[in-house]
């Protein structure tokens, strides 16, 4: 079953969808960042509490009946918060003393708490894997510099924000509550991502992951169980908004761009005008803020990690298995061309 909206809340049409039908005819026009067709009763400020209510109702409906075992279910709850438009409900406005974005984050915390409480009340919290995570770092729409001026640093000690190649654009909450399996309060320093949920779910339910699906997904179930000593993956690949590549292996992070690769400064054009190196290499153990570029000092690491990234592209995957075809032709270096190809 499905209940939700068609995209992020700044994209029309503005209406709820249940099953495969709008719940109202789109006879109005409204603007929540963008303008477009809308249902007359639809208001952006109501979406987060509405999604939360529907999720808790779904969980309550799966409460085990006396004398019967709980029936397994999967609930995917992508929240509209704290993405733009930033629309905290009236009861949360002014609560954070950090402005609307802080208020919206507090309302998000409330929504998460309501879902967890619903699991508790249904009596299935201990046996249910609950995952709370996000899709990227803090967006510039939150006006992070104003937050920082008030003493709140949404990227913590990391450099950059949403869309950037630096870790401020990628480090996210990744919290799991599963009392029957995960030790409360435990922490892992494994490099993992949302893509790993696919392989993890396959292992949990005993399904063999197809060779043609989740080619970069690894199961983190051993990590959750606390029985994994070595790294669960060889390396992690990610991108900036512009599609610039980065690869992380152990403490090393290689970035194939001169600037942020996204919205942050310096952007690529200005980075090249400043004649910054075409490649960035950081040791995150000693420089978590990605401030000291070590590409000139460690050409052997740049070469090794570049070759590994090229292998992943050639194989169409970063996990063991048969080679797969990439969906599109991969432009590894973007603009400008690789220094060697440019004769530099």
C-alpha positions in Angstrom: 0.0 0.0 0.0 1.1 3.6 -0.5 0.3 6.9 1.1 2.4 10.0 0.5 3.3 12.8 -1.9 4.8 12.6 -5.4 8.2 14.1 -4.7 9.9 16.4 -2.3 7.6 19.0 -0.9 9.0 21.8 -3.1 7.8 20.0 -6.2 4.3 20.0 -7.6 1.7 18.5 -7.8 0.9 19.4 -4.2 -1.5 16.6 -3.1 -1.6 13.4 -1.2 -1.6 10.1 -3.1 -3.2 6.9 -1.7 -2.6 3.8 -3.7 -2.2 5.1 -7.2 -4.8 7.9 -7.0 -4.8 11.5 -5.7 -7.1 11.9 -2.7 -8.5 15.1 -4.2 -8.8 16.7 -7.6 -6.0 19.2 -8.4 -8.3 22.2 -8.9 -6.1 24.7 -7.1 -2.7 26.3 -7.8 -0.3 26.7 -4.9 3.4 27.6 -4.4 5.7 25.9 -1.9 9.0 27.1 -3.3 7.8 26.1 -6.8 4.3 26.8 -8.1 2.0 24.2 -9.5 -1.3 22.3 -9.4 -2.6 21.4 -6.0 -5.4 19.9 -4.0 -7.5 22.6 -2.4 -7.1 21.3 1.2 -3.4 20.5 0.8 -1.0 22.6 3.0 2.7 22.0 3.3 2.7 22.6 7.0 0.4 19.6 7.6 2.5 17.0 5.7 4.9 15.9 8.4 2.3 15.3 11.0 0.0 13.6 8.4 2.8 11.2 7.3 3.6 10.5 11.0 0.0 9.7 11.8 -0.4 7.4 8.9 2.8 5.5 9.8 1.8 5.0 13.4 -1.6 3.8 12.3 0.0 1.3 10.0 2.2 0.0 12.9 -0.9 -0.2 15.2 -2.7 -2.3 12.6 0.1 -4.8 12.7 0.0 -5.3 16.5 0.0 -9.0 17.2 -3.3 -10.5 18.1 -3.5 -12.5 21.4 -2.1 -16.0 21.0 -0.7 -15.2 17.5 2.8 -14.4 16.3 3.5 -10.9 14.9 3.3 -10.7 11.1 6.4 -9.2 9.6 6.1 -5.9 7.7 8.3 -3.4 6.0 7.5 0.3 6.4 9.4 2.9 4.4 8.8 6.4 5.8 10.6 9.1 3.8 9.9 12.4 5.6 9.4 15.7 3.9 11.6 17.3 6.7 13.9 18.9 7.2 14.0 19.5 3.4 12.7 22.7 2.0 10.2 24.2 2.2 11.0 24.7 5.9 7.5 24.6 7.4 7.4 23.7 11.1 4.0 23.2 12.5 2.6 26.0 14.7 3.3 24.1 18.0 7.0 23.9 17.1 7.5 27.4 15.8 10.1 29.2 18.0 10.9 26.1 20.1 14.5 25.7 19.0 15.6 29.4 19.3 17.5 28.7 16.1 14.9 29.8 13.6 12.5 27.9 11.4 15.1 25.2 10.4 15.9 24.4 14.0 12.2 24.2 14.8 11.6 21.9 11.8 14.4 19.6 13.0 12.7 19.4 16.4 9.5 18.5 14.8 11.3 15.8 12.9 12.7 14.4 16.2 9.1 14.3 17.4 7.9 12.4 14.3 10.7 9.8 14.8 9.7 9.5 18.5 6.1 8.9 17.6 7.0 6.0 15.3 9.3 4.5 17.9 6.5 4.9 20.5 4.1 3.1 18.2 6.4 0.2 18.0 6.7 0.1 21.8 2.9 0.2 22.2 2.4 -2.6 19.6 4.8 -4.7 21.7 7.1 -5.4 18.8 10.0 -2.9 19.4 12.5 -5.6 20.5 12.1 -7.7 17.4 11.8 -4.8 14.9 14.8 -3.3 13.1 14.3 0.4 13.2 16.6 2.5 11.0 16.9 6.3 11.1 19.1 7.9 8.5 19.2 10.8 6.0 20.1 11.4 2.4 22.8 14.1 2.6 24.3 16.7 4.8 22.7 20.0 5.8 21.4 22.1 2.9 22.3 25.7 2.3 18.6 26.4 2.4 18.9 26.0 6.2 21.2 29.1 6.2 24.0 27.2 8.0 26.1 30.3 8.5 23.4 31.9 10.5 23.0 28.7 12.6 26.8 28.7 13.2 26.7 32.3 14.3 24.3 31.1 17.0 26.6 28.3 18.1 25.0 25.5 16.2 27.2 23.8 13.5 25.0 21.5 11.4 28.1 19.9 9.7 29.9 19.6 13.0 33.6 19.3 12.4 33.2 18.3 8.7 33.8 20.5 5.7 31.0 21.5 3.3 27.2 21.0 3.1 24.7 19.2 0.9 25.9 18.7 -2.7 29.6 19.1 -1.9 32.2 16.3 -2.3 33.5 16.9 1.3 32.2 14.9 4.2 29.9 17.7 5.4 27.8 16.8 2.3 27.8 13.1 3.0 28.1 12.3 6.8 24.6 11.6 8.1 22.9 10.0 11.1 22.8 6.2 10.8 21.0 5.0 13.8 19.7 1.5 14.3 17.4 0.2 17.2 17.0 -3.5 17.2 17.2 -4.7 20.9 17.1 -8.4 20.1 20.2 -8.0 17.8 22.0 -4.7 18.3 23.6 -3.9 21.6 22.2 -0.6 22.9 24.8 2.2 22.8 27.2 0.4 20.6 29.1 2.3 17.9 30.9 1.2 14.7 33.6 3.0 12.7 32.8 1.0 9.6 32.4 2.9 6.4 28.8 2.2 5.3 26.0 3.8 3.4 22.3 3.7 2.7 22.9 1.5 -0.3 24.0 -1.3 2.2 20.4 -1.6 3.5 19.5 -3.6 0.4 22.1 -6.4 0.9 21.4 -6.3 4.7 17.7 -6.8 4.2 18.4 -9.7 1.8 20.6 -11.4 4.4 18.1 -10.9 7.2 15.2 -12.5 5.3 17.4 -15.2 3.7 17.1 -14.0 0.0 20.1 -14.3 -2.4 20.9 -10.9 -3.8 20.8 -11.1 -7.6 24.0 -10.4 -9.5 22.2 -7.6 -11.4 20.9 -5.8 -8.4 22.7 -3.9 -5.6 26.1 -4.2 -7.2 27.6 -1.8 -4.7 25.6 -3.0 -1.6 27.2 -5.0 1.2 25.4 -6.5 4.2 26.1 -4.8 7.5 24.3 -7.4 9.5 27.6 -8.7 11.0 28.4 -5.1 12.0 24.9 -4.7 13.7 25.5 -8.0 15.5 28.9 -6.8 16.7 30.8 -9.7 15.2 32.6 -8.0 12.3 36.3 -7.2 13.0 37.6 -6.2 9.5 36.1 -3.8 7.1 32.8 -5.0 5.4 33.8 -3.4 2.1 37.0 -2.7 0.2 36.2 1.0 -0.5 33.3 3.4 -0.7 32.5 5.5 -3.8 30.4 8.6 -3.7 29.8 11.8 -5.7 29.1 15.5 -5.5 26.1 17.2 -7.1 28.1 17.8 -10.2 28.9 14.0 -10.5 32.5 14.4 -9.4 33.8 11.1 -7.9 35.3 10.4 -4.5 36.6 7.1 -3.2 37.2 6.3 0.5 39.5 3.5 1.7 40.6 3.3 5.3 41.7 6.7 6.4 42.2 7.9 2.8 39.8 9.9 0.7 40.5 10.7 -2.9 38.4 13.4 -4.6 38.6 13.9 -8.4 37.9 17.6 -8.5 39.6 20.8 -7.6 36.9 22.4 -5.5 33.6 21.4 -3.8 32.1 19.7 -6.9 28.8 21.3 -5.7 27.4 24.5 -4.3 30.2 25.2 -1.8 33.1 27.5 -2.3 35.4 27.2 -4.2 33.2 25.9 -6.9 35.0 24.1 -9.8 35.4 27.1 -12.0 36.8 29.4 -9.3 39.0 26.5 -8.0 40.6 26.2 -11.5 41.0 29.9 -11.7 42.9 29.8 -8.4 45.0 27.0 -10.0 44.2 24.6 -7.2 45.3 21.0 -7.8 42.9 18.9 -10.0 42.9 16.2 -7.3 42.3 16.2 -3.6 43.6 13.6 -1.1 43.0 13.7 2.6 43.9 11.5 5.5 40.7 11.6 7.6 42.3 10.1 10.6 44.5 13.2 11.1 42.4 15.7 9.1 38.7 15.1 9.4 38.0 18.6 8.2 39.7 17.9 4.8 41.8 21.0 4.9 45.3 19.7 4.0 45.5 18.3 0.5 48.2 15.6 0.4 47.9 14.6 -3.2 51.4 16.0 -4.0 53.0 14.1 -1.0 51.4 10.8 -1.8 51.2 10.2 -5.5 51.4 6.4 -4.9 48.1 6.5 -2.9 46.5 8.7 -5.6 47.5 6.2 -8.2 46.4 3.1 -6.2 43.0 4.6 -5.4 42.4 5.9 -8.9 43.1 2.5 -10.3 40.7 0.9 -7.9 38.0 3.4 -8.9 38.7 2.7 -12.6 38.4 -1.1 -11.8 35.0 -0.6 -10.2 33.8 1.3 -13.3 35.2 -1.3 -15.6 33.5 -4.1 -13.6 30.2 -2.2 -13.2 30.3 -3.0 -9.5 32.4 -2.6 -6.3 31.5 -6.0 -4.8 32.6 -9.5 -5.8 30.5 -11.0 -8.7 30.1 -11.1 -12.5 30.9 -7.9 -14.3 27.9 -5.7 -15.0 27.2 -3.0 -17.6 27.0 0.6 -16.4 23.7 2.4 -17.1 25.5 5.2 -18.8 29.0 6.0 -20.1 31.1 7.1 -17.1 33.0 10.4 -17.3 35.4 9.9 -14.4 37.2 13.2 -14.6 34.5 15.6 -15.7 35.9 19.1 -16.4 38.7 19.8 -17.0 40.2 16.6 -18.5 42.6 14.4 -16.5 45.9 16.3 -16.1 47.8 13.6 -18.0 45.4 13.9 -20.9 45.6 17.7 -20.8 49.4 17.5 -21.1 49.9 19.0 -17.7 
